[in-house]
Amino acid sequence: MHVLLVPSWYPDDNRPLNGSFFREQALMLRDSGMTVGVIALEPVSAWQYRPGLSICHEDGMTVIRGSLPTVPRGLLPGEALMFRLLSRRAQKRYVDSTGIPDVVHAHSVWSGAIVAQAIASRLHRPWVVTEHRPSSLERYRWGWRYRAIASAVRRAHRRIAVSTPFAEMLALYYDTDMWAVCPNPVPDDLVALCNPETVKDPHDSTVIFCHVSHLDDNKRIEMTMEAFARLAHKDPHVSLRIVGGDRERLRELHVLAHSLKIDKNVTFYGRLPHCDSMTVMDGSDAFVLASATESAGVVFAEAQMCGLPSIATRTWGGREAIDGATGMLVDIDDVDQLAEAFATMTKQIRDRRSQGSAQPQRTIREHAEKKYSEARFTNFLGTLYRSLQ
């Protein structure tokens, strides 16, 4: 099986974390025995656009990178036509280098679906699309950009979402049948870093929460710190680890931690390689992500592979990942509920620790292995790809 992936963004040397999960998924498919290649044409503003393509071989895969000039807010027609025309050269270079793929797989509708549909149509090959971004549901439905995306999506041979609630909303928004669901997986090499069997000293009262994200406004880290501060002011034996964010963002959060008087309870790690962030998570007792929107939240899968219970908001991703056995759900933007969840989970962790058993962590890990394993992911897509031949 030869699969051409068409992600809407993809990591490079300057932005190694930009869509790193797309690269991880490409490597999973490669390791399962498929031939895998990548055409990543990223939409940029017209003044950032530079013609030309780069082609290289990374990790045994042909990777072609380039950019696509966009019309501001997609207000004028012709944008999708321009994308289709510009994708032709990337397609030719790929085929000359690696051959004609059996299946084309777009990741995220903008601009991946339009590019993938154009390439697959010219090569007379089936194509599928997976949507990851909640923002794909926010476009003006009568605008030119929405019309182009919806037209492409409806022509896809298969449509996939990363959580069930998200799939339901995508079907309504694009007026299609129900989308299949395939959660983002956790690579085996990262799973190997986790040890949910660890049993802490039953007399150790320290409880460590962990948060991993880009720390943008959607992740509500300020609200998370405020809710955590309510617990920390009463209980000095709790701490919060925060992974992610650039220097300027961390400077802002250091100021907030000082104003909340939780400097000694919060540790900022900044941006870390994926393996290092997993190690930080694995050394924690619980995970928290109180986003305003979340289509799936692969960090929930990673936390569960570490055996961590999670606190999540009732986003699509939170509702998909968290149940009574794996954590707690709170309402979006409700700081009171979040603070109460911090306190409740702290008590639960201490109560379980006093029993000297790692069974709760093992149960969470077993749940994650069934749902987010690399083998499940590659089997799902392998079956889907073969059904299109």
N, C-alpha and C positions, 0 to 999 in steps of 0.2 A: 504494500500500500504506500503510495506517494501522496503526501498531504502538503499543500501550500497554505501556510497561515498568513492572514492579512490583518494584523492588529492595527488599531487606530493610533497607538503610540507604542514605543518599544525602547528598552534601555540601550544606551551607548556609553562610550568611555566618559563623556561629560555628565551624563545623568544615569548612573548605574542602577538607581532605584526606580526609574521611570518605567513602570510596567514590568517590573522584575518578575511578576508572576506569569506574564506571557512567556518569557524566556524559560521559566521553570516548567511550564506546561509543554512547551515545544520539546524540551529535553526528555520529559516523561514519555512523550509519543515516540521520540527517537529511540529511547532505551527499550521500548516495547517491541521494536523491530521494524518500525516504519521509516521510510525516507521522508524527511521533514525539511522544508524550506520556509523562508520568511520574506514577504514584501511589506515593508513598513513605510507608508507614505503618510506623513503626519500633517494635518491641516494647520496652517499658520496664517497670520494676517498677510495681506498683500505686500507690505513693505518688508516683511521678514522672509518672504519667499525667495529662494535661490534655485534656479534651474540646475539640473544635474543630479546624478545618482551615485551612490557609493555601493560597491559590491565587494563582499568579503566572505570568508568561510570561517565560521565560529562554531566551535563545539561539534564539528562534523555536519554543519548545516550551511547552506547558502543563504546569506542575509543581504537583502537589498534595502537601502534606506534612501529616503528623499522627502520632499515636502510638497504640499499642495496649497496654492493661494486661495484664500476664502474671500467671499463678499461679506462686508460687515453685517452681522446678524442674519445673513442669508436672505436679505430683503429683496434682492434682484434675481431674476431667472438666469439660468446658464451656468450656475456654479457646478452642479452635478455633471453637466456635459463636459465642462473643463476637466473635472476629475477623471472622467472616463477616458478622455483623450490623452491626458498626461500619464495615465496608468499603462498605456499601450507600450511605451518604451521600457518600463520596468518589467512588464510581462515578457517582452522579447528577450531582454537580457537574462531573465531567469530561465526561460525555456532553452535558450542557447547554452546556458551553463549546466542546467540540472535536468532538463527534460520536461515533458508535459505531466502535470500532477493528475492523480485520479480524482481528488476532491480538493476544493478550495474552501477554507474555513475562515470567516471574518470574525474578529473580536471587537465588539462594540460597533454600533451602527454608524457612528460618525467619526471618521469617514470610511471605516472598514467595509461596511455593507455595500456602499456604492462602488468602491474599488473592486471588491471581490466579485460582485455581480457582473461587472464589466469584463473582468478577466475570465471568469467562468463561462460567460456567454460566448466570448470570442474563441475559447478553447473547446467549447461544447462539452463542458464538464459540470457535474452537480456542485452545488455550494450550500454551505450552512452558515448560520450566524449565531454567535453567543453574545448576549448583552450583559454588561457588568455595571454600567453607570446609571444611578437613579435619575441623573439630570437628563437622560434621554426621554423622560416623560414630561419635560417642562417646556418643550418648544411650542410655539404658536401653531395650532393645527391647520391654519389656513395659509401659512407662510410657504414660500418656495422651498426652503430647506426641508421642512417636514414632509412636503409632498414628495420630494425626491427620495428621502429616506424611506417613507412608507411604501412607495412604489417598489423600491429594491427589496425591502423586508418581505413584502407579500409574494415576491418571486422566489424567495429562498426555498430550497428543497426541504430544509429542516430549520426550526427556530428553537433556540435553547436559552434559558435564563438560569441564574445562579441561586435562586430560591423560589419556592412555590408562591408566596404572596407577590413577589416581583413578577413572576410569570403570568399571574392572573391580571395584573395591571397592564403589562405589555400587550396582552391579547386584546384588552379593551381599547387601549390607546391606538394601536395600529390596525384594529378591526380585523384580527386574524383568529384562527382556531387556537386552542391552548398550546402554549409553548412547553417543550420538554424541560425538565429540570436536571441540571448537573452542577452540584456545588463545586466551588474551587477546591482543589485537593492540596494536601500538604506533602511536599516531596519526602521520599524515604530517608534521604540523608539528614533532613531536619528532624524527622521523627526519631531517628537514632540518637539525637542529642537529649531526648527527654527521658526522664526516669520517674514515672508516676508511682513507683514502688517505695519511694523514700518515706520513712516513718520518722517524724520529728520527736524529740524529747517531749513526753506528755506534760512535763513541768515548764516547757518553754511557752511563754504567753505571747511572744512576738507574732504578729500577723502582718504579712507583706502583701499588699495589693500591687498590681502592675497594669499599666496602660501603654499601649503601643499604637502609634498613628503618626500621620504627618503634622498633627497638632493644628490643623486648620479650624476655622470657626465651626464647621459642621460637626467636629468631634466633641465640642462642648467641654474642653479641658478646664476652662475657668470655672464652669459650674461644677465639674467633677472635683476640683480642688476645694471649692467652697463647701461642698457636701462632706468631703473627707475631713475638712478642718473641724466640723462640728463633732465628729467622732474623736479626732486627735486631741482636742481640747479637754475631753473627758478621759481619754485613754492614751497615755503616752507610749504604750507598747505596740502601736500600729505604725506602719510606714507605707509610703506610696512611691513606686518606681515609675518614672515617665520616660519612655523611649521615643525619640523622634524630634523633629524640629530643627530649624537652622539657628545660627547664632543670635540673630535679632529676636526671633520668637522666644528663645530660651531666656534672653535678657528680660523680656516682658514678664515671663512666668516666674523668674526669680524674684522680681519686684512684688508680684502678687503673693508668692509664698511668704515673703517677709511681712507684707501687710496683713496676711491671715495668721501670722505667728506660727507657721508650720515649717519653717526652714529646716529644723532638725528632723522632721518626719518625711521630707520629700527629697528624692534623689533624681536628678536630671542626667540622662545618659546621652542626649543628642541623637543624631542619626547613627545607626549601627548597621553593619552587614547583617544579612538575614540570620546567619547562623549565630551571631552574637546576641541579637535580640531574642532569639529562641532560648539561649542560655540564660539570659536575664529572666525571661518568663518562667523557665523551668525551676529557677531558684525562688520563685514566689509562691504564695499560698492561694491567690485568687486573682481574677482578671476583671477589669472594668472598662466598658466602652459605652458611653452615654450619648451616642450620636443623635443628631436630628434626623438624618436620613442614612440608610445603609441598605444596599441591595442584597448583600450577603454577609460581608465581613469575614474575610478569610482568617483574620486574627482570632475569631472565635474558634475556628477549627484548630488553629495552632495551640491555643490555650487548652482546648480539650485533649489534644494529643499529649500535653504535659500533665493531664489529669486535674486541671484547675477548674473549679466552679467559676462561673462568670456572672457579673451584673451587667445587664443590657437594657436598652430602651426598647419600646415596642415598635421598632422599625420593621421593615420586611425581613431584613437579615436577622435582627434580634429574635423575632417570632419564629423564624426558621431554625435557628441554632439552639435556642434555650428553652428547656422545659424544666419541670420540677426536679428532675434528676441531674441536670447539668448547670443549674444556676437560678437566677432570679430576674424577672422582668419588671421594669418600672415605666411609668408614663414619660413621654418625651418632654424635656424641659421642665420636669418637676423636681426641683432641688430637694424638697422635703422628702419625697419618696426615695430619692437617691441616697440621702443621708441615713434614712431608716434602713435601707438595704445594706449600706456599709456596716451599720451596727449589728444587724441581724446576721449577716454572713460572718462577721468576726466571731460572734458567739457560737455559731454553728461549727466553725473551724476549730475553735478551742474545745468544744464539747467532743468532737470526733477525735481530736488529737489525744485527749485524755483517755480514750479507749484503746489507743495504741494500735490502730488498724489503718491500713492503706486501702481498704476496700472501696471507699467512696472515690478515691483517685482512679483506681483500676476500672471502676464502672464507667466513669466519664471517658477514660481512654478507650475502652472497648466500644463505646458508642461512637467515638470519633473514627476509629479504625473501620467500622462498618460504613460510615458515611463519607469520610474525607480521605480515604487512602489513595495512594497513587495507582494501585491495581484496579480499584473500582473505577477510577476516572478513565484509565486507558481502556478498560474493558467496555465501558459505556460508549466511548467515542469509536472504538474499533468496530463494535457492533453496528453503530449508526452509520459509519462510513461504508461498511460492507453492504448495508441495506440499500445503498444508493447505486451500487454497481449494476 
